[in-house]
């Protein structure tokens, strides 16, 4: 039984693990939460700065009229072509 041997070996290895104490676990959890909050504030600050700067930059740029493209759906109108017959005379 390979599965049974695997579980026995795993249990034996887990006995050698140096598990953190309750106070260490609490301290590490609080540290991770604080670092996460600080990183969120740091990134949020720079996001605010860049967003504000970009919006102010875009308001300074001159505005142009957008190109308006209109297209009729297929089958609603027929194209208008000015076709003049070309005649060639062979001499």
C-alpha positions as CSV (number, residue, x, y, z in Angstrom):
1,X,0.0,0.0,0.0
2,X,1.8,3.0,-1.2
3,X,-0.9,5.4,0.1
4,X,-0.6,4.1,3.7
5,X,3.2,4.4,3.6
6,X,2.9,7.9,2.3
7,X,0.6,8.9,5.1
8,X,3.0,7.4,7.7
9,X,6.0,9.2,6.2
10,X,4.0,12.5,6.1
11,X,3.0,12.1,9.8
12,X,6.7,11.4,10.7
13,X,7.9,14.5,8.9
14,X,5.2,16.7,10.5
15,X,6.6,15.8,13.9
16,X,9.9,17.4,12.9
17,X,8.3,20.7,12.0
18,X,9.0,23.7,14.3
19,X,5.5,25.1,14.6
20,X,5.1,28.7,15.6
21,X,3.6,29.5,19.0
22,X,0.3,31.2,19.4
23,X,1.9,34.6,20.1
24,X,4.2,34.3,17.0
25,X,1.2,33.5,14.8
26,X,-0.7,36.5,16.1
27,X,2.3,38.8,15.6
28,X,3.0,37.5,12.1
29,X,-0.7,37.9,11.2
30,X,-0.8,41.5,12.4
31,X,2.4,42.2,10.5
32,X,1.1,40.8,7.3
33,X,-2.2,42.9,7.7
34,X,-0.2,46.1,8.4
35,X,2.1,45.6,5.4
36,X,-0.8,44.9,3.2
37,X,-2.6,48.1,4.3
38,X,0.6,50.1,3.9
39,X,1.1,48.8,0.3
40,X,-2.5,49.5,-0.5
41,X,-2.2,53.1,0.7
42,X,1.1,53.5,-1.2
43,X,-0.3,52.2,-4.4
44,X,-3.6,54.2,-3.9
45,X,-1.6,57.4,-3.4
46,X,0.3,57.0,-6.6
47,X,-2.8,56.0,-8.5
48,X,-4.5,59.2,-7.3
49,X,-1.5,61.3,-8.3
50,X,-1.2,59.8,-11.8
51,X,-5.0,59.9,-12.4
52,X,-5.3,63.5,-11.3
53,X,-2.2,64.5,-13.3
54,X,-3.5,62.7,-16.5
55,X,-7.0,64.3,-16.2
56,X,-5.5,67.7,-15.8
57,X,-3.2,67.1,-18.7
58,X,-6.1,66.0,-20.9
59,X,-8.1,69.2,-20.0
60,X,-5.2,71.3,-21.3
61,X,-5.1,69.6,-24.7
62,X,-7.0,71.4,-27.5
63,X,-10.2,69.6,-28.4
64,X,-11.0,68.7,-31.9
65,X,-14.3,67.8,-33.5
66,X,-14.5,64.0,-33.8
67,X,-14.8,62.5,-37.2
68,X,-18.3,61.3,-37.8
69,X,-18.7,58.1,-39.6
70,X,-22.2,57.1,-40.7
71,X,-23.0,53.8,-42.4
72,X,-26.4,52.6,-43.6
73,X,-27.4,49.0,-42.8
74,X,-27.1,46.6,-45.7
75,X,-30.1,46.5,-48.0
76,X,-31.6,49.9,-46.9
77,X,-30.2,51.9,-49.8
78,X,-28.7,51.3,-53.2
79,X,-25.3,52.7,-54.0
80,X,-25.3,55.6,-56.5
81,X,-22.7,55.2,-59.2
82,X,-22.2,57.6,-62.1
83,X,-21.3,55.3,-64.8
84,X,-20.6,56.6,-68.2
85,X,-20.1,54.1,-71.0
86,X,-16.7,54.1,-72.5
87,X,-16.6,53.7,-76.2
88,X,-13.5,53.0,-78.1
89,X,-13.3,53.2,-81.8
90,X,-10.9,51.0,-83.7
91,X,-9.6,52.5,-86.9
